[in-house]
Amino acid sequence: MDTREQAATRAVELEIQGMTCASCVARVERRLGKIDGVEASVNLPLESARVTAPAAVTDQEIVDAVNAAGYTARLKTRQPARPSAHGGHMSGEDHMSHGGTAAQLRPRLILAAVISVPVLLISMVPALAFPNWGWVVALLALPVVTWSAWPFHRAAAVNARHLASTMDTLVSIGVVAAYLFSVGQLAVDPGLTADPGMGSDPHLYFEVASVVVTFLLLGRYLEANAKTKATDALKALLNLGAKDATVLRDGQEVRVPADRLEVGDVFVVRPGEKIPADGLVLEGRSAVDASLITGESLPVEVDANSPVTGATINTSGRLLVRATRVGSETTLAQMGRLVSDAQSSKAPIARLADRISAVFVPVVLGIAVLTFVLWMLLSSDLQAAFTAAVTVLVIACPCALGLATPVGLLTGTGRGAQLGILIKGAQVLEDTRTVDTIVLDKTGTITSGRLSVARIRLLDTAPADLTADGLLRLAGSVEDAGEHPIARAIAASARSGPGTVPVTEFDSAPGGGVRGTVDGHRIVAGRPAWLDENGIDLPDAAYAALREEQEAGATAVLVAVDRRAAGIISLQDTVKEGSAEAIARFRSLGLHPVLLTGDNAVVAAQVAEQVGIPAEDVLADVRPEGKVDAVRRLQAQGRTVAMAGDGVNDAAALAQADLGIAMGSGTDVAMEAADLTVMGSSLGQVATAVELSRRTLATIKTNLFWAFFYNAVGIPVAAFGLLNPMIAGAAMAASSVLVVGNSLRLRSFGK
């Protein structure tokens, strides 16, 4: 029966427009859940939903259910064929670039900001008042309260239709009440502002309405901008692929777009070019830099019959490759899908302010109505009753509530940017507080990801007068003429040490090694097979030493001087300075470090020992797709997992982790999939990022506490008529100033 049921269910992906906060997500999920057998996971930043439905339920029923909840839904279109170079299977998402919302909010924000300044000055500075200024200010504030605040009014209206309320309801009612109350005051007494010299302070709140709208729009705008990044990771990932391929047709080389490649096509890849699709090498030898896909630093040697992966870079020789997987079947496209799945499965935690405002709004409205009714019953004074009711709405106006999160976030992220730390949004802060485990990718995160000479061994067959430095000088001089990354590492080591001299009669074999004449000595360096080809006999001791080096996780290069095996130069990835201290800091932050790598267990254990991670917390030989599983396994043990990495191969795991942290020395894709990005490459910066995020969250929570505290004290005082709306407006402004002031303390973080 299970199999039948599984076969009978299907996954439907929707795009949903019009969701503004966590209560919208809950409403859509509830509405879809009412259909028999339907389960839905709604993602707010991606404006999407993944729905599992029985075959009996039609797509239209699912779309109609969402539309009935007051939102606009449509099916996501995935192109069945292969993605284009820009990732065709994302085509459906392209329309929703959230920049749309940011672009829509920008003109509203600019108008509100430009008009609020004169409104505020005329209302607050007596010297700037002029006859009948109240009517002028009323006209000036009208476009702010209507057009600029339209996104709030519209969302409030949609929610009201479904008998629900959110932050938008508070904003809309507060702004409209302040404006209408002021217009009402002017209408009741048209001469109220006729003579600015009269001295009595008229009860007008046009500036309150305008400034509230401006501040809240600014918060919305910043948030919309941050959300835009959510889908860019996939585009960046799919853009890594080669755009063109050189295909052999009837012996002629023809350039075609990479997405036109078909399985079985034979294509040419020259040194420095990207490989356009997954395939099998037919002829040629080279070293392929696969670090973009595997994240591992060592180039992979390939020759005939070696498999190669699309989007990797051919570093040295010319290759002829037959395509085995193209388009949406390539490793790169699969990684794109992994990132996409990990992103859309993340359920956003409902926001604190929204959770409370769901109760807060109806309560405040109830109190305002109750205040009006009680005043009318007890005193029959309409003016006093209306003033008290509006005062309740004005003091309960959610300005401080609305500012608590964005201003704290703005200051925290601003300070972060100065320190080279990028925080993706308020949700990230919540995550940094709860994480208890940090998974660290080895290459590029704990280690530098660059090869350097670790050891030099002289063999018994070496010339008697040869020293280790001498061997490095000879080998470095020959390697200096080579292009291979290993050659560059040896040459760099020689240049910074004993130096190099010019080489003559230079020759190299891709994947084999190099040879040349230095100071009259014939030098051959490379793999055992290359030395063998050059007629150099290797003693058993050389093979034994070579095995030892490889078991220790090093890349070993044999060097022969004048036809005799002279020594072995070993290269290893080096641990970054400060990695060990950073791991100690993670422990002090209550995080449990785990080392994850695609390298072998020997190398992993050595690195772990150097930085102080116990052997039981090391996960070695993990493939890119296995990294996501490793994170899931830790999550299944009940841990909340942070992951730090820098390669494309980390992108899916970064998206799967509860908190993804990308190292800036890495790739754009890793950064886009992550929640936190540190622009430097030091692990210490990751610890600073966690500290800053936690401090910012604490600041936001303090802000919310003060904002609610003001409301809790102010509302009863207002209801008893002990406050005129002007003081209520001042109290509200003061609560906002306190919130902003508290947030600005973050500017001194880390000083």
Secondary structure, 3 states (H helix, E strand, C coil): CHHHHHHHEEEEEEEEECCCCHHHHHHHHHHHHCCCCCEEEEECCCCEEEEEEECCCCHHHHHHHHHHCCCEEEECCCCCCCCCCCCHHHHHHHCCCCHHHHHHHHHHHHHHHHHHHHHHHHHHCHHHCCCCHHHHHHHHHHHHHHHHCHHHHHHHHHHHHCCCCCHHHHHHHHHHHHHHHHHHHHHHCCCCCCCHHHCCCCCCCHHHHHHHHHHHHHHHHHHHHHHHHHHHHHHHHHHCCCCEEEEEECCEEEEEEHHHCCCCCEEEECCCCECCCEEEEEECCEEEECHHHHCCCCCEEECCCCEECCCCEECCCCEEEEEEECHHHCHHHHHHHHHHHHHHCCCCCCCHHHHHHHHHHHHHHHHHHHHHHHHHHHHCCHHHHHHHHHHHHHHCCCHHHHHHHHHHHHHHHHHHHHCCEEECCHHHHHHHHHCCEEEEEHHHHHEEEEEEEEEEEECCCCCCCCCHHHHHHHHHHHHCCCCCHHHHHHHHHHHHCCCCCCCEEEEEECCCEEEEEECCEEEEEECHHHHHHCCCCCCHHHHHHHHHHHHCCCEEEEEEECCEEEEEEEEEEEECCCHHHHHHHHHHCCCEEEEECCCCHHHHHHHHHHHCCCHHHEECCCCHHHHHHHHHHHHHCCCCEEEEECCHHHHHHHHHCCEEEEECCCCHHHHHHCCEEECCCCHHHHHHHHHHHHHHHHHHHHHHHHHHHHHHHHHHHHHCCCCCHHHHHHHHHHHHHHHHHHHHHHHHCCC
